[in-house]
Amino acid sequence: MATGLYRENIQIEKVKLQEFIQNKEQWAVLIPGYLHHEFPNKQNMIWVFQGDFGIIQKAVKVELKSKESNPNQVMFDLVGLSDPINGDGYFEITQNQDGTCQLAGNLTMKASGFLAGMMNPILEKFVPQLVEKLVQEMALKASI
């Protein structure tokens, strides 16, 4: 199972960062390789991005199914629509003692089925890089 966790400190008002992570429309476009997204309903989002899996590049379509969240946290399950890749993740805000905020992103993905033996080692490298780049972009965009 591939897991990525990345934290970024941001000089931002906590309320502003809370509003940003709760509005999926603002950060959906920031995933590396973003192609497009849609909202089949208020809770869920379909995300399509170009995945660079080493020697393989392909469009990946996943559905983010929102789980219970609060102003400081957005939690979701991932269901692969184009490939048998599933997982879960979250974005979480904590307040540092110096007044800055920390944005943490966590993502876990696992391939199943016929290509699992080939895809899971690739995901081991891909997922941590994806999370790091996404959280960095979210921190930058939120602070503008």
trRosetta pair geometry for C-beta under 8 A, 3 or more apart (Angstrom, degrees):
i j d omega theta_ij theta_ji phi_ij phi_ji
1 87 7.7 139 -160 -112 98 102
1 108 5.8 10 166 -172 111 104
1 109 7.5 164 -165 79 69 31
1 110 4.5 -43 -114 -76 77 115
1 120 7.6 -50 -75 -148 25 111
2 87 8.0 -54 66 -97 82 145
2 108 6.9 157 85 -154 52 52
2 109 5.1 -19 65 63 105 81
2 110 6.8 167 19 -78 75 56
2 120 6.7 -173 -34 -160 101 64
2 123 3.7 -139 -13 130 153 97
2 124 4.7 -138 -104 -84 100 41
2 126 7.0 16 177 59 159 82
2 127 4.0 140 140 7 116 142
2 128 7.6 -118 179 -25 95 77
3 106 7.3 -10 -169 -168 92 86
3 107 7.2 169 -149 89 50 49
3 108 4.7 -11 -101 -102 82 83
3 127 6.5 -91 -147 118 1 140
3 128 7.5 42 104 -70 44 85
4 105 7.6 -5 114 112 97 93
4 106 7.0 174 91 -147 57 43
4 107 5.1 2 54 55 98 92
4 108 7.9 -173 23 -74 60 44
4 127 4.3 -160 -23 137 112 82
4 128 3.8 176 -110 -98 99 43
4 129 7.4 -100 -114 17 144 32
4 130 6.3 166 23 60 169 81
4 131 3.3 171 123 8 125 136
4 132 6.9 -106 -176 -25 123 76
5 104 6.9 -4 -169 -173 86 101
5 105 7.3 175 -145 89 43 52
5 106 4.8 2 -104 -106 82 85
5 128 7.8 -30 24 -121 46 83
5 131 6.7 -31 -70 136 11 156
6 104 7.2 169 88 -150 41 57
6 105 5.4 -5 58 56 87 93
6 128 7.5 122 -50 -165 105 68
6 131 4.8 159 5 127 113 98
6 132 4.3 160 -91 -95 156 60
6 135 4.6 -171 96 30 115 147
6 136 7.7 -53 143 -35 142 81
7 102 5.5 4 -173 -180 108 111
7 103 7.0 161 -152 83 57 44
7 104 4.6 -20 -98 -98 85 82
7 105 7.9 179 -80 20 42 62
7 135 7.3 -85 -105 164 13 155
8 102 7.0 159 78 -155 36 63
8 103 5.2 -15 60 59 90 93
8 135 5.2 165 -6 143 120 106
8 136 6.0 154 -82 -92 150 53
8 138 7.9 150 47 72 141 90
8 139 4.3 -91 113 -54 142 154
9 96 6.5 15 -131 -32 110 150
9 100 5.1 42 -177 134 100 139
9 101 7.3 154 -154 84 56 39
9 102 5.3 -34 -96 -97 63 77
10 17 6.6 134 83 -93 140 134
10 100 6.2 162 75 -175 37 97
10 101 5.2 -25 64 68 93 89
10 102 7.3 153 15 -99 78 26
10 103 6.0 30 -6 -7 126 108
10 139 4.7 -153 -79 -153 122 99
10 142 6.6 14 -172 83 162 120
10 143 5.6 -148 -167 -64 112 121
11 100 5.4 -58 -90 -115 54 99
11 143 6.8 69 69 -133 68 132
12 16 5.5 -116 172 77 102 119
12 17 5.1 106 111 -52 130 107
12 100 7.5 62 26 -153 60 67
12 101 5.5 -57 64 27 90 121
12 142 6.1 14 -126 126 168 104
12 143 4.9 -115 -76 -101 117 84
13 16 4.4 85 68 4 94 108
13 17 7.1 -173 89 -5 49 85
14 17 5.8 -61 -151 40 34 109
14 18 6.2 39 151 -24 68 106
14 93 6.6 131 -151 153 85 137
14 95 5.7 -26 -88 -87 135 106
14 101 5.4 148 -97 -84 71 127
15 18 5.5 -51 -147 34 32 115
15 19 6.5 34 154 -19 64 103
16 19 5.9 -52 -151 34 30 111
16 20 6.5 34 150 -22 62 106
16 142 6.8 130 132 174 94 91
17 20 5.4 -51 -148 33 35 116
17 21 6.6 24 160 -12 68 103
17 93 5.4 134 120 -114 123 141
17 101 5.2 -149 7 104 165 166
17 103 6.6 -138 -166 -75 129 109
17 142 5.4 55 -114 171 71 141
18 21 6.5 -60 -147 38 28 99
18 22 6.3 22 158 -16 63 114
18 71 4.5 9 -159 174 131 94
18 72 6.4 -51 -107 -82 102 49
18 93 6.2 -100 -78 25 71 160
19 22 6.0 -65 -147 40 27 110
19 23 6.4 14 160 -11 65 113
20 23 6.3 -71 -151 40 25 101
20 26 5.7 -104 -154 96 70 151
20 27 7.0 86 163 -45 86 111
20 138 7.3 134 142 -175 124 90
20 141 7.4 151 -157 107 131 92
20 142 4.1 53 -161 -118 176 102
21 27 7.0 9 -118 -12 49 148
21 74 5.2 -154 155 -10 103 124
21 91 4.9 -153 -148 108 126 133
21 93 6.7 -159 4 -38 150 112
21 103 7.4 178 -69 -134 128 112
21 138 7.4 52 -91 -176 83 132
21 142 7.7 -1 -45 -97 74 137
22 69 7.6 155 -113 129 84 139
22 71 6.9 -39 -59 -134 131 55
22 74 6.6 180 -95 -73 47 117
23 26 4.6 57 103 0 107 112
23 27 7.5 122 92 1 69 86
24 27 6.4 -77 -151 52 41 87
24 28 5.4 56 157 -49 79 105
24 39 7.7 128 84 -90 129 113
24 45 5.3 -141 149 -52 150 152
24 64 7.5 -178 -141 84 142 143
24 74 7.7 157 -77 -163 90 153
25 28 6.1 -38 -132 12 23 118
25 39 8.0 -42 -76 -45 91 130
26 29 7.8 -82 170 25 24 98
26 141 6.8 163 163 138 99 130
26 142 7.9 90 139 -86 134 72
27 30 5.1 -51 -161 22 61 123
27 91 8.0 38 104 -55 170 167
27 134 7.7 76 177 -177 108 95
27 137 7.9 131 -146 107 84 98
27 138 5.1 19 -127 -110 123 102
27 141 6.9 160 -98 76 74 145
28 31 7.1 -34 -178 -6 41 105
28 34 7.5 117 141 -134 63 127
28 37 4.3 -65 165 9 135 167
28 45 6.2 -127 -104 176 130 147
28 47 6.3 -145 -154 -107 95 101
29 34 5.4 100 -161 172 47 164
29 37 7.3 -116 -68 7 61 122
30 34 6.9 95 45 -46 9 142
30 134 6.0 112 116 -144 100 70
30 137 4.1 170 -174 121 116 130
30 138 5.8 144 102 -66 162 68
30 141 6.1 -109 -85 -14 139 149
31 34 4.9 121 65 -72 80 92
31 47 6.6 68 9 -177 158 128
31 49 5.1 -83 112 -86 124 150
31 130 7.2 10 -159 -167 89 99
31 134 5.5 -2 -109 -103 60 113
32 49 7.2 84 90 -176 47 135
32 129 7.9 -45 32 131 157 91
32 130 6.1 -131 38 -127 115 69
32 133 4.8 25 -42 110 124 147
32 134 6.8 -104 -9 -62 83 78
32 137 8.0 170 -55 -19 74 145
33 49 4.2 91 102 173 95 96
33 50 3.7 -131 -169 63 107 73
33 51 6.1 142 113 -71 168 31
33 52 6.6 -167 -76 -16 137 89
34 37 7.7 -44 -157 -31 102 100
34 49 5.2 -42 -96 -109 35 97
34 50 7.9 -39 33 16 13 80
35 48 4.5 -61 67 113 114 96
35 49 5.7 179 3 -106 86 32
35 50 5.9 106 -50 -32 108 83
35 59 6.2 -2 -16 -131 160 108
36 48 5.2 7 58 54 71 114
37 45 5.8 3 -177 178 118 105
37 46 6.3 164 -157 86 63 56
37 47 5.0 -10 -108 -107 102 58
37 48 6.7 -172 -80 20 50 73
38 45 7.3 161 83 -159 36 63
38 46 5.0 -5 58 54 85 105
39 42 7.2 40 170 -97 122 24
39 44 7.1 144 -153 89 64 56
39 45 5.5 -34 -99 -105 71 71
39 46 7.6 -166 -80 17 23 76
40 44 5.6 -19 53 85 98 112
40 45 7.9 173 14 -109 76 21
40 46 6.2 69 -24 -21 103 111
40 63 7.7 -20 12 -132 131 118
41 44 5.5 48 53 34 88 93
43 65 7.1 26 131 -159 105 59
43 66 4.4 -129 -176 40 82 118
44 63 5.8 6 -178 -179 120 102
44 64 6.3 166 -155 84 66 58
44 65 5.1 -16 -107 -107 107 57
44 66 6.3 -137 -78 1 51 85
45 63 7.2 161 83 -156 40 58
45 64 4.7 -2 58 52 91 108
45 66 8.0 72 -1 -42 88 95
46 61 6.6 4 -178 -173 101 93
46 62 7.4 173 -151 90 58 36
46 63 5.1 -31 -98 -100 72 75
46 64 7.7 -167 -81 17 24 72
46 81 6.8 3 -140 -7 109 156
47 61 7.4 164 83 -150 47 48
47 62 5.4 -16 60 65 95 84
47 63 7.6 159 16 -99 76 24
47 64 6.1 49 -12 -18 118 107
48 59 6.0 7 -176 -176 99 105
48 60 7.1 170 -149 83 53 45
48 61 4.8 -11 -101 -101 87 80
49 59 7.3 167 89 -149 24 62
49 60 5.8 -19 65 58 73 92
50 57 6.3 13 176 -178 98 98
50 58 7.4 -176 -151 100 62 18
50 59 5.8 -41 -96 -93 61 61
50 60 7.6 134 -124 13 13 80
51 56 7.9 8 104 111 96 89
51 57 6.9 179 88 -147 53 52
51 58 5.9 -13 56 64 94 67
51 59 7.5 128 11 -133 80 12
51 60 4.5 45 -20 -14 122 126
51 126 6.8 30 -167 -161 105 144
52 57 5.3 -10 -109 -105 63 91
52 126 7.5 174 79 -121 61 108
53 56 4.4 -16 71 71 106 96
53 57 7.1 177 25 -83 72 37
53 58 7.2 -17 12 23 116 92
53 119 7.4 -38 -159 -134 150 73
53 122 4.4 41 -171 168 103 137
53 123 7.7 -22 -127 -64 110 55
53 126 5.8 -32 -110 -70 71 142
54 122 5.6 -113 4 -130 119 105
54 125 7.3 69 -57 71 106 141
56 122 7.4 -8 42 -143 115 162
59 82 6.7 -123 109 -150 80 175
60 80 7.5 -63 -170 -135 94 94
60 82 5.8 -161 -147 59 41 129
60 83 6.2 -49 -131 16 87 122
60 85 7.1 -20 -156 42 121 146
61 80 7.5 96 83 -166 60 58
61 81 4.3 -64 112 70 102 108
61 82 3.9 102 33 -24 94 111
61 83 7.9 134 44 7 68 75
62 78 5.1 -8 179 -165 131 98
62 79 6.6 148 -163 71 74 41
62 80 5.5 -42 -104 -102 83 48
62 81 6.2 177 -103 7 24 88
62 82 7.7 -75 -53 21 54 89
62 85 6.9 -67 -91 87 114 105
63 78 7.2 147 74 -155 48 48
63 79 4.7 -16 57 59 100 97
63 81 5.7 87 -24 -44 95 115
64 76 4.5 -1 -172 176 92 150
64 77 7.5 148 -157 72 47 42
64 78 6.2 -21 -99 -97 61 68
65 76 6.0 143 68 -163 42 83
65 77 4.6 -18 60 59 104 94
65 78 7.7 -170 17 -77 81 20
65 79 6.3 42 -16 -5 117 112
66 69 6.6 -61 -172 -17 103 122
66 74 7.3 -64 -131 -168 96 86
66 75 7.3 96 -164 81 58 58
66 76 5.4 -45 -101 -100 40 89
67 75 4.2 -54 65 105 110 104
67 76 5.9 -174 3 -94 87 28
67 77 6.3 91 -47 -21 110 85
67 88 7.8 18 -16 -150 139 115
68 75 6.5 7 70 53 53 126
69 73 5.5 -153 -152 100 76 72
69 74 4.9 11 -130 -115 142 45
69 75 5.5 -175 -84 20 82 78
70 73 5.3 38 48 41 81 92
72 92 6.3 36 145 -159 83 68
72 93 4.5 -118 -152 58 78 92
72 94 7.3 73 -173 -74 126 45
73 90 5.9 -7 -168 -174 96 120
73 91 7.0 170 -148 86 49 53
73 92 4.6 3 -106 -108 89 81
73 93 7.2 -137 -62 21 55 71
74 90 6.3 163 84 -154 52 66
74 91 4.8 11 49 48 100 95
74 92 7.9 -151 29 -68 58 51
75 88 7.5 8 -177 178 85 105
75 89 7.6 -176 -149 99 53 41
75 90 4.4 -18 -102 -100 68 104
76 88 6.6 -179 98 -154 50 68
76 89 5.9 -9 62 62 88 77
76 90 7.0 159 18 -85 68 54
77 86 7.6 -7 174 -171 93 92
77 87 7.5 174 -163 99 58 37
77 88 4.9 -36 -112 -101 56 90
78 85 7.4 -36 129 122 117 83
78 86 5.9 162 94 -159 79 45
78 87 4.4 5 50 61 120 77
78 88 6.2 -158 8 -78 82 31
78 89 6.6 42 -31 2 113 102
78 107 7.7 47 -26 -154 144 94
78 109 6.6 -39 79 -101 149 87
79 86 5.8 4 -115 -116 47 91
80 83 4.8 -74 -179 78 135 61
80 84 5.6 151 75 -138 141 11
80 85 3.8 112 -71 51 138 66
80 86 5.7 -98 -3 -60 93 59
83 111 7.1 -39 147 -126 112 100
83 115 7.7 -58 -159 61 110 134
83 119 7.6 166 168 -122 135 159
84 111 6.2 87 95 -164 80 67
84 112 4.6 -92 144 65 120 79
84 113 4.0 101 45 -3 157 130
84 115 7.7 146 48 48 104 93
84 116 7.4 -55 94 -67 117 93
85 109 5.6 9 178 -173 104 108
85 110 7.1 168 -151 82 62 31
85 111 5.0 -30 -96 -94 79 70
85 112 7.8 172 -87 13 32 70
85 119 7.1 -118 -85 154 106 145
85 123 7.4 168 -136 -92 120 140
86 109 7.3 162 88 -147 25 62
86 110 6.2 -26 66 61 72 81
86 112 7.0 -1 15 -1 105 114
87 107 6.6 59 130 178 139 73
87 108 4.5 -168 -162 99 110 64
87 109 3.9 -81 -35 -94 150 47
87 110 5.9 135 -77 9 91 71
88 107 7.8 -168 100 -145 35 48
88 108 5.6 5 53 52 68 103
89 105 7.2 10 179 -178 116 76
89 106 5.4 -178 -149 97 74 63
89 107 3.9 -7 -99 -102 132 62
89 108 6.5 178 -72 17 74 65
89 131 8.0 -159 -138 -105 132 112
90 104 7.8 20 103 103 92 93
90 105 7.5 -170 94 -145 48 44
90 106 5.3 10 49 51 79 102
91 103 6.6 -11 -171 -171 97 93
91 104 7.0 161 -156 84 47 53
91 105 5.2 -12 -104 -101 77 76
91 106 7.9 -175 -77 21 36 67
91 135 7.7 169 -123 -105 99 89
91 138 7.3 -112 -135 163 140 170
92 103 7.5 151 78 -156 43 47
92 104 4.7 -16 60 59 93 103
92 105 8.0 177 20 -76 69 33
92 106 7.7 12 4 2 109 107
93 101 5.6 -18 -162 -174 101 119
93 102 7.0 145 -156 75 49 52
93 103 5.9 -20 -98 -99 71 65
93 104 7.8 -171 -76 19 25 77
94 101 7.0 151 78 -162 40 67
94 102 4.8 -12 60 56 91 105
94 104 7.2 31 1 -9 103 113
95 99 7.7 -25 -173 -140 94 25
95 101 5.9 -41 -105 -107 54 71
95 102 7.8 -161 -79 16 9 81
96 99 6.9 -32 79 42 85 22
96 100 4.7 1 44 67 128 79
96 101 6.7 -162 3 -96 89 16
96 102 5.8 96 -49 -29 101 101
103 135 5.9 174 113 -161 106 97
103 138 6.3 -144 147 104 155 117
103 139 5.5 -167 40 -82 138 93
103 142 7.4 136 -61 27 153 157
104 135 7.3 -21 -156 -128 21 142
105 131 5.0 -176 109 -165 112 92
105 134 6.0 -157 161 92 171 107
105 135 4.0 -148 8 -73 128 112
105 138 7.3 124 -57 27 133 146
106 131 7.0 25 -118 -141 20 143
107 127 5.7 -149 99 -167 108 102
107 130 6.8 -60 63 94 153 113
107 131 4.9 -163 20 -80 112 113
108 127 7.5 49 -123 -172 26 152
109 123 5.3 -127 94 -165 110 134
109 127 5.3 -170 28 -92 111 129
110 116 7.8 21 165 -142 77 106
110 120 6.5 12 -148 -111 66 103
110 123 7.3 169 -104 99 31 162
111 115 6.3 -67 163 99 137 85
111 116 4.5 180 111 -117 92 65
111 119 3.6 45 -5 94 172 130
111 120 5.2 -134 40 -60 102 73
111 123 6.2 176 -18 -23 104 141
112 116 5.1 5 -135 -82 21 129
113 116 5.7 139 55 -35 47 99
115 118 5.2 -61 -169 50 77 107
115 119 4.9 67 131 -23 98 113
116 119 5.9 -63 -127 45 27 103
116 120 5.7 30 177 -28 68 110
117 120 6.9 -39 -128 24 15 107
118 121 7.2 -71 -171 35 29 101
118 122 7.0 18 147 -10 65 117
119 122 5.5 -67 -154 42 40 112
119 123 5.9 41 153 -24 76 107
120 123 5.5 -50 -142 35 33 113
120 124 6.7 49 154 -33 62 95
121 124 5.5 -39 -155 15 37 120
121 125 7.7 23 154 -6 60 97
122 125 6.4 -63 -166 39 38 100
122 126 5.9 29 147 -17 72 120
123 126 5.2 -63 -131 46 36 111
123 127 5.4 37 174 -28 77 108
124 127 7.1 -38 -126 25 13 106
124 128 8.0 5 165 -4 45 105
125 128 7.2 -71 -166 37 28 100
125 129 6.8 14 155 -7 64 118
126 129 6.1 -76 -158 44 30 107
126 130 5.9 30 156 -25 71 113
127 130 5.6 -55 -143 35 30 115
127 131 6.4 28 161 -18 65 105
128 131 5.9 -55 -147 36 31 109
128 132 6.3 30 157 -19 65 108
129 132 5.8 -55 -146 37 30 111
129 133 6.3 24 159 -13 66 109
130 133 6.2 -62 -148 41 25 105
130 134 6.1 21 158 -17 64 113
131 134 5.8 -59 -142 40 27 110
131 135 6.1 22 163 -15 66 109
132 135 6.3 -59 -145 38 24 104
132 136 6.3 24 157 -18 61 111
133 136 5.8 -58 -147 38 29 112
133 137 6.3 26 157 -16 65 108
134 137 5.8 -58 -148 39 29 109
134 138 6.2 31 154 -20 65 107
135 138 5.5 -52 -143 37 33 113
135 139 6.3 36 156 -22 65 104
136 139 5.9 -54 -149 34 28 111
136 140 6.5 27 153 -16 62 108
137 140 5.7 -55 -148 38 32 112
137 141 6.1 27 157 -15 68 110
138 141 5.9 -58 -141 42 28 107
138 142 5.9 29 161 -22 65 112
139 142 6.0 -55 -140 36 24 111
139 143 6.4 15 163 -13 60 113
140 143 6.4 -70 -153 38 23 103
140 144 7.1 33 152 -36 61 100
141 144 6.0 -47 -158 10 35 115
